[in-house]
Amino acid sequence: MTQHDSPALPAHRPGASGQAPDAPSLSRTTRPWMPALLYTLGFLTVYLLAICTPWGQRAENALFGLGKQGGEEAWIYPLSGAAYGSTPLPPLELSAKPTLMVGLAVIVVLTLVRRCWWQGCAALGVVILTTGGKEVLKSTLPRPDLVGAPENLLDQGFPSGHTAIPAALTLAAVLVVSPRIRPYIATAGVLWLACIAAASATMGGHRPSEVLGATLLACAWYGLATWLLPPAAAPGVTRSTRALPVITLTVALVIALVSGARNDTLTRSLVSAATAFICAALVWYAAVGRPAHTARRTRPALR
């Protein structure tokens, strides 16, 4: 009996040791480089189609001709900070820089508390490169006048700075918080982004392409950051209830519709809301959707 029992012990050791090499492969699988490339290509596509083609310029310029000039007819105007004596909803109007500074401070504090040095550096990089890159791109990317537009429509605002701040801070936050609360932090950030993106588009401060371009820029930097992180520091599988994505995107759609609504034009309201919803969906997929989907896809390979 003892002679038959002893060979059975080593039989489990090769199996146990054989599972160890699979862990690094899982980390590599959950950190593909393709999302960063796709977001970058999306950014370039939006710029080329909306700004560098006559029909793209006509389509967006026509939105400014729907309804009255300015944002007074927007439902969210009292919260925009443009109205006299009103308090702006961060990061609109003069609250943009304070919102950015507070967001960076929170990321630094979370990094120090959780001692997640790699993730903290990546999060700071996402915010700094998105907001700083926005300034560089606004001054370097040309906006040719291909349709003889009025002078007030020739300002360079691609990508939108007001949209870049909530998009970048949301993606940075999911890098430094605990995986248990990551989906809920992403939910809060996505709802914030839906509101700001719709408000920026409907009040005439930015075109839909500028709002969408800022979101794609933030997602591209986030994708690059997660790909460059060491395997041990890369974001792991994000687990949440199955209903959370549906609830988050549904509420984001409602917020986008309300924030993008105007009294004088339905078309401009719907276009602004649709743009904001797409931005919210992009950030949600980048922060939560992709890791969970990849984990489900790779799970059978470990059996």
N, C-alpha and C positions, 0 to 999 in steps of 0.2 A: 504493500500500500504506500509506504513512504517513497519507494522508488518511482511510483507513478505520479505522486504528488509533486515531487521536486521539479520535473521538467515543466510542470504547468505554470510555475512562477515566472520564468523568463518569458513565457509566451505573451504576457501582458506588457513587458518592458519595451519590446520593439514597437508595439502599438502606441504606448504612451509617448515614447520618444519620437515616433513618426508623426505625432500630431503637432509637436513643437514647431517644425519648420513651416506649418501652415499659417501660423499667426502673422508673420511678416507679410505673407502673400495676401492675407485679408486686408491688412493696412494699406498695401499698395493698391488693391482693387478698389477700396473705398475712397481713394484719392486720385481719380482720373484727371488727366490734363485737358480732356476734351471740353468740359464746361467753360473753362477760361477762354479757350479759343472761340467757342460758339458765341459767348457774350461779346467778345471783341469784334467778331464778324458782324454781330447784330448791331453794335454801336456804329461801325463803319457803314453798314447798309442803311441805317436810319439817316445818317448824315448825307450820304450820297443821294438817296432817293428824295428826301424831303427838302434839302437845301441846294443841291447841285443839279437839279433838273427843273425845267420850267413848269411842268405840270405839278411837281411837288410844291414849288413855291406858290403857285396859284391856289392850290387846295388849302394851304395853311393861311395864306393872306386873305382868302375869302372868309375864313372864320371871323376875322376881325371886322368884317363888314356886316356880320349878323348881329343885330342889336346895337346898343349904344357903346361908344368908346368908354374904356375904363371899367372898373369893377363895381360901380355903385349898384348895379342891378343884380349882382351875385348875392345869393342868400348868406354866404359866409362873410360878406363884406364887413359887417360890424366887428368880426373877430380878426380881421386882417391887419389891423394896426394902421391902415390908411385913413380910416375915419378919424376925425379930430377927437382926441381924448380917449380913443379906444386902446385896449391892451392887445398887442399882437399875439396871435397863436404861434408859439415857437415852431419853426424858425423864420416866420414871416417878418418882413420889414426890418426894423432895427434889432430884433431879437436873434438874428441869424448868428452873429459872432458869439454872443453870450451862450447860446444853445450849444454851439460847437465846443466852446471852452469847457462848459460843464460836462458835456459828453466825454471829452478827452480825460477830464479829471476822474470821472466815474470809472473809466476803463483802467486808468492807472491804479486807482484804489483797489479795484477787483483783482487786478494782476498781483498786487502786493499781498492782499489778503489770501488769495488762493495759491500764490506762488507758482503761477502758470506763466513762466517767463517767455517761452516760445509763443504761446497763444497771445500773450499780452503784446509782444512785439508785432505779431502779425495783425492784431486788431488795430494797433496804432498806425501801422502801415496802410491798412485799408482806408482808414479815415483820412490820413494825411495825403495819401496819393490820390484819393477820390476828390477831396475838396481842393487840394493844390493843383491836381491835374485839370480840374474844371477851370481854374483861373488861366492856366497855360493854354488850354485848348480854345477858350473863348477869345483869346488874343491872337492865336496863330491860325486857327482854321478859318479859311475865307468864307464869306457869305456873298457870292456873286449876285448881282442884280440882273436876273435873266428875264424878268417880266415887266420891267419899268414900274416897280412898286413905289408907293409913296414913301417919303423920307422917313416917316415914323415907323415903317416896317422894315427898315434896313439895319436896325441895331443887331449886333451879334450877341446872342444869348445862349448859344449851344456849347455845352449842355447847361441845364438849369442848376444854379447853385442852391436854391431853396429846396429842391427835390434831392439833391445830392447829399445833404446833411442827414435827413432821416434815413435814407437808404444806407449810407455808409455806417451810421451809428448803430442801426439795427443789426447789420451783418457783423460789425465789430463786437457787439454785445454777445452774440451767440457763441463767439469764440472763447470768451473768458468766463462765462457763467457755467454753473454745474449742468451736466447733461440732463438731469432730472427736470430742471426748470427751463431748459433751452427752448422747447416748443412754445411755452407761454410767453417768454421774452420775445420770441419771433412774432407771436400773435400780436402783442402790444405794438411792436415796431411796425408791422405790416399795416395795422389799422391807422397808426399815425401817418405813415407814408401815403396811404390812400387819401387821407384828408388833405395833406399838404400838396400832393401832386394835382389833385382835382382843383384845389383853390388856385394854384399857380397858373393852371391852364385856363380856367374860366374867367379869371379877373383880367386877363390880357397881359400879364407880366411875362408869360412865356408861351411859346407855341407847344403843341402836343409833342413834336419831335424833340424839343429841348428837354421836356420832362422825361420822356422815354429814354433819351440819350444819357441823362444823368443816372438813371437807374441801371442801365446796362453797363455804364462805366463802373459803378460800385460793385456790381455782380462780377465783372471781369477781374477786378482787383481781388475780390474775395476768393474767386476760383483759383487765381494764381497763388494767393497766400496759402490756401489749404493744400494745394499741390506741393508747395515748397516746404511745408512744415515737416519735421522729422516724423517717421511713422508713429512713434510713441506719443507725440504731441498733436497729431492730426485729430480733427473732430471724429468721434466715434459714432456708433449707430444712435440715431435720435428716435426714441420710442415715445409715442403719444397715443391717446385714444383715437380710434378710427374716425370718430366724429369731429375731432378738432380741426382738420383741414377744411372740411365742409363748412363748419361753423365760422371759422376764421375768414374764409373767402366770401361767404355769404354776407357777413357783417361788413367786410371790406367793400363789397359791392354797394351795400346800402349807404355806407359813409361816403363813398365816391359819388353816388347819385345826389346825395344831399349837399355835399361840399361843392359839386360842380354845377348845381342848379342855378339858373338865372331866370329873372322875371320876363325878359324880353325876347329870348330865343331858345327854342327847344333843341335845335340841332347842335348849337354850340355847347349846351349843357350836356347832351348825351355824348358828344365827342370827348369832352373833358372828363366825364365820368368813366368812359371806356378806357381812355388813356391811363387814368389813375388805377383802375382795376388791373390792367395789364402790368403796371409797375408793381402793384402789391403781389400779384401772382408770381412774377419773376423773383422777387426777393424771398417769398415764402419757399419757392422751389429750390432756390440756391441755399437757403439756410437750413431747411428741414426736409423738404421733399426728396432731394437727390440722395442723401446718405441712407435714409430709410429704405428707399427703393433698391439701392445697390445691395444693402444688407440682405434683403429678401431674395435677391437674385443669387447671391453668393452662398446662402445658407446651405443649399443641398450639396455643395462641393465639399463641405466639412464632414459630411456623414460617411 
